[in-house]
């Protein structure tokens, strides 16, 4: 039984014996290794000051090998077998890395607290040979906040980083390195009072979870990390699904897309955007590059949050879940998974294995809209999704789903009924808007009032009718 986590850090092999399974990489770097360039700003994956770069020898072929992640919510055991690079590892043989040199010469730093995080986000982009147009760079740096530089000189530095002479970079560790055998399903890091399991395949995961149904399933830790850093929860048993073979697979089938619950947003983004461009834009706004690199599609669904961004569009598209317990699986409609606030249709020891997303319907229309106080990196006050099929002038099929309007993400069935079989015109659209008041009784909270949510939901339905995504019939009434 192994009790050691091994990985390379800035090119050096390191081994940590029996770490606390919920010890964050950030705290270990600062407190044990004295690598204080990685900063703690928010401890919840928002500010980017703690950004490091992770290389995975077993990363999917369609993903870049280097990922910027938030060290403040990454648990140390999840790094077993990987390559970790911090800002201290960039300069080689006395020469600054081109990213660092560009930031210096383009005045991209003032107080300097956030600078290492910017450096590491740009470093990951540099190592992956990413493009440097403004739209891409703004997306790359959306998860890095700066209070004093103003971003413009940082963007200028990013545009120029390829112009400098290259330096020798730290190589990706080999997956066959005998000193870096991944933790197995029997490993529990037994020197602590906590248990940490790292199954290698779906059968092992099913067996372990059946034996430990109260365990926390750990995927990207974009939620679980905050349970530890903010809520100070003590998690006794964790099951890390990061090494489960096939759990992150994405497969195109004749009828749609099969997405493994362990697939990250980053992995699923491009394929879903090809199928449904509006859904691709939503994924881009779900969180920063760091969060999309870590957070998983299945995790967003399984935690059952009423303001999770993925369930509303997937419900509107008629998505389904495959749930597994032991050797048994069952398939349910995603909308049936959510029962009430904090409660899902999932048995003890059962977990989300796969998400099925149907292919687009010929001549169908789909759009999803997210409303939040900040455009990037903010939790939704409201998320509305709309799927429409017309037969001539009449609505042949309509699915409307909202998040943030109730204790669970749910369909607006009264609004759908007001439109189904009717002419797709403004008169019937207005009736459906009013019917939303019978579908939901929103709550007021820090993000929005109940009145705002209802009016916003009505206006999103109107927006869908007016938009190019859903051609309407009586164009002359658009401004009337």
N, C-alpha and C positions, 0 to 999 in steps of 0.2 A: 504494500500500500504506500503510495507516494504521499509525502506531506510537504512537498516543495514546489514552488512556482518558479519557472525559469524562462527568461526572455533576454533579448539583447537590449541594452540601453546605451544609446549613442555609440554603438559599435562594440560595446563590452558585454560579455556574457555575465548575467547576474542571476543569482538564485536566492529566493526568499523562503525560509523554512516556516511552515505553519502560519502564514499571515491570517489575520482576521478576514474572513470572506468578504466583509463589507468595508474593509480599509480602502479608501479611494487612492487612486494613483497620485492625485495632487498632494495629499497629506504625506504619502510615502516619499515622494520626490523631495518635498521641502523638509520634512522632519527627520527622515532617515538618511537621505543622500545629500542634503544641503544644496539641492539644485533649486535655488530660489528665483530663477528667472521665470518659472511658471507661477503665475500669481493667482490668488483667490480674490475674485471680485464679488460674485453673487452666490457661489456654491449651489447653483441650480441650472447651469448650462445656458445662461442667457447672455453673459457679457463677453465671453470669449477670451478673457485674460489668461485662462488656464489652458489654452489650446496647445495640444501636442500633436505629433504625427505618428500614426500607427501603420506599420506594414505587415500584411498577413500573407504568409507563403501559400495558404490555401484559399485565398480570395477568389471569388468567381471570375472567370476569364473576361466577362463583359464589364467588369468594374475596374476603375483605376487601382493600382496596387497600393497607393498611399492615401490614407484617409486622415483628415483633420478631425479630431475629437476633443470633447471637453473632459479634461482630466479630473475635474471636480466631482463628476458623477460616474466615472469609470472605476469599477472595482478591480483591485489588483489581480486576483486570480484569473480574470477574463483575458489577461495579457499573456498567459502561458503559451510559449511557442512563437510569440510575435516579436516584431522589431519596434522599439519605442525610440523616438527622436524628440529631444527637447531643444530649446533655443541654444543651450550650451553646446550642443553637438554640431552646430552648423559650420562654424569657422574651422577650417582645417589647415594645418601647417602654417598657422599665423596669418592666414588670409580670410577675410570676411567672405561670407557667401554672397552671391550676387543680389539676393533679396535684401540682405542687411546693408550692403553697400548702396543699393538704390535708395533705400529709405534714408540713409544718412545724407546722400548728396541731393536728394529732393526734399529735404527738411520734413520728413514724415513723422517726426517725434518731437513732443514738447516735454511734458512731465515724465514720460517714459513708462508709466505703470502698465498701460495697455499694449505697449509696443511689442513685447515678445509674442503676444497672442496674434497680432497682425502679421508678424514675421512668419509664424508657423502656419497660419492659414494660407499665406502666399507661397510659402515653401512647399506645401502639399500640392498646390496648383502648379508650381514650377516643376516639381518632380514628375507630375503627371503630364507635363507639356501641354497644359491647358491654354486656350486662346485668351487674349488680353483685351478684348473689346469691352467697352464700358458696362454693357448690360451683364456680361459674364462676371466681371470684376465686382460689380455691385452685389451680385448674388454670392460670390465667394466670400465677401467681407460683411455680409448682412449680419452674421453672428458675432461680429467684433465691434464693441462700442468704444468710442473715444470721446472724452469730454472737452478736450482742448485743441486738438489739431485741426479739426474741421473737415477731415477726410480727403479734401481735394489733393493735398500733397502726397497722401498715401496712395491715391489712385494714380497720380503721376509716376510715383516710384514703381508701382505695379506694372504700368505700361512699359517702363524702361528696364525691368529686371532681366530680360533676355539679352540686353545689349552688353552686359558685362562678361568678361572672360569666365568660363566655367571653372568650378573647383571640384575636387574629388568628393563625391557624396558617399554617405554611409550606405552600404549595400543591404539588400533585403536578406534576412537570415534564411537559411535553407530549411525546408520542412523535414528534411531527412537527418538533420543534425541530431546525433545520438544523445546529446545533452538536453534536448528540448522535446522530450516525449510529452505529449499532452496528458493532462489529468484524465483518469478513467472513471467509469461509473462507480467504482468502489472507493474512490478517493474522497475523504471527508475532511481533510485538514484537521485531523483528530486532536491536535494539541490545543484546540480551542473548544469552547462549549457549543460551537456552531458546526453545522454540517454543510458541506459544499460538494455538490455532485456535478460532474461534467460528462454526461452520456455522449456516446459517439454515434448512435443510430436511433431510429424512431422506436425500436423495440425496447432498447435500454431506457429511453425516456419514459415510455409507457409503464414499464415495470417499476421504475423508481417513483413515479408520480402516484401510481396506485398504492404503493407502500407508504408514501408520504403525501397524502392529499392536501395537507395544510402547508406544504412547502410553497415558497415564492418562486415562480418561474421567472428567471432572469434572462432578458433578451438584450435590449440596448441600454437598459437602466435609465432611460430618459424620464421615467416616472419613478421607478424603484429607487433610483439614486437620491431623489428628493425626499423619499420616506426616511432615508438615513440622515441626509445632511440638514434637512429642514424640520422634519417631524421627530427626529431623534428616535425612530423606531429601532428596536432590536430584532433583527431577522434571524431566527434560529436555524432554519433550513432553507437553502437555496439550490435551485437546479438551473444551471447555466446551459441554455440551449444553443449557444454559439457554435458548438462543434458537432451538432447532430447532422449527420449526413443526409442531404436532400431536403432539410427543413427550410432552406432558403431558396429552393429551386423555383423557377418561373417557367412555366411550360405553356406554349400555345397549342390548343386543341381545335378540333373542327368547330366546336360550339362556343369556345371562349378561352379565357386565360385561367390557368390553375396557378395560384400564387401560394407558395409555402408560407406558413404563418411567421417563419423566422426571416423572411426577406425584408431587407431594409427599404425605407422610402427611396433611397438613392438607387437601389437595385431595380425597383419596380417603376421608377419615374418615367423613363424613356418609353417603355413598352405601353404603359397606360396612357401616356400622352399621345402616342401614335393612334391608339384606339379612340380616345376621347380627349381632344386638346384642352377642353375646359378643366378636366380632371388633372391634367398635367400641370396647369397653372396653379390649381389649388395645392397640389403637393409641394410646389416650389415655395408657397407661402406658409406651409405648415410649421416650418421652423428653419433654423439656419442650416448651412451646409453641415456643420458638426452634428446637429440633431438628426438630419436626414441620413447621415452616414451611419448613425447608431440605432435610431428608433426603427421599430419594425411594424409592418402592416398588421400582423396578428396581435401585437401588443396593444395597438391603438383600439382595436375592436374588443379584445378580451377584458380590458380594464373597465369597460362599460360606462365610460364617462358620457354624460348627456351633451357635452360640448366637444367631444372628439370630432375631428374634421372628416375622417374617412367614412364613418357609417352613413351619413345622409346621402352622399352621391352613390354609394354602393347600394343602398336600399332602393334609391330611385332607379337604378339600373337592373334591379332584380337579382342581386348577388346572393350567393349561397355559401354556407360554411360546412366543412366536413369536420366533425368532432370525433375525437378518439379517446377511448378508455381501454387500456390493455390491448387486446387484439381486435376489439370491436370498434366499428366506426358507424356514424350516422350522419345524414345530410339534412340540413334544415335551411329554410330561408333566413337570410340575415335579419330581416325585420322581426322574425319570431324569436331571435336570440335574446333580445332586450325585453324583460318582463316588467320591471319597475325600477325605480331609482336604486342602484346598488345591487340589483338582482338580475342574473342572466340565466337562461335555460342551459345550464351546464351542471353535470353531476359531479359528485366527489371523485377526484382522480381523473376527471375528463379534461381534455385540453383542445384548443383550436389547432387543427393540423393544417388545413388548407382553406383558401378563399377562392371561390369560383366567380369570375366576372364574365357575364355573357358578352358575346360579340355585339357590335353595333347593329341595330336594325336598319335595313335599307330604307333610305329616306326618312329615318327617324331623326329627332332633334334632342340634344341633351345639353344642359348647362348647369353649372354649380357656381354659387356666389358666396363668398365669405365676407362678413362684416365684422370689423374689429377696430379698436381705437387706433392702433398702429397698423400700417400696411404690412410690414414684415414682422415675423417673430412675435406674434401676439395670439392669445387665446381668443376664439370667436365669441362675440356677443350673440351671433346668429349665423347659421350656415344653412342655405337653402339649395336644394337640388331638384331639377325638373327634367323629366323624360317624356317625350311626346311622339305620337304617331298619328298622322292625319290620313283619312280616306276621303280624298277630294277636299271639300270644305269642312268636313266633320271630324271630330276628335274620335279616333278609333281606339286609342289607348293613351292613358296619362298616369304618370306616377309622380307624386310630389312628396318630398321628404324634407324635414327640418331637424337641425340640432340646435339646442339652446332654447327651445320653445316648451319643453316639458322635462320630466325627470328622466326620460330616455329619448334617443333619436327615434322619430316616428313619422309615419305617413300622414298626410292631410287628406283623409278619406272623404270628408264632406266636400272639400274643395274639388277633389277629383270627380266626385259624383255630379257636381254642378256643371262639369265640363264634358263628361263622357257622353258620346253620342250627339253632342250639340255642335252647332257651328262654332268654329274658332274665330270669334269676333269679340269686339270690346264689350258688348252688352253681357255676354255670358262670362267673359273674363271678370267683369266687375262683380257678378254674382258669386263667382268662385272666391274672389278676394274677401267678400263679406263672410263667406262660409268658413274661412279660416278662424274666425272668432268662435265657431262651434267646435272646431278641431282641437284648439289649444287654449289653455288658461296659463299664460306665461307668468313667471315669477320676476320680481324685481331684485336685483343684486348690484354688486359693485360695477358690473360691466354694462348694464342697461336696465331700464325700467320695463315693467310689463307692457305699458302702453307703447313704448318705443319698439319693443320686440314685435308686437302684433302689427303695428303700422309698417315696420320694416319688412316683415314677412309678406304683407300684402303688396308692398312696392316691389319686392323681388319677383313676385309672380307677374306683376305688370311689366317689369323689366324683361323678363323672359319672353313675354308676348311681343314686346317692342323690338327685341334684339334680332340680329341676323341669325342667331342659333335657332330661332323658332319663327319662321316666316308667317306673317299674319295676312289676312285677306283684305281688310278695309284700310289700305295704307293712308287714305285721305284723312282718317280720323286720328292719325298719329299725334298731331298737335292740336286736335280739336277737342 
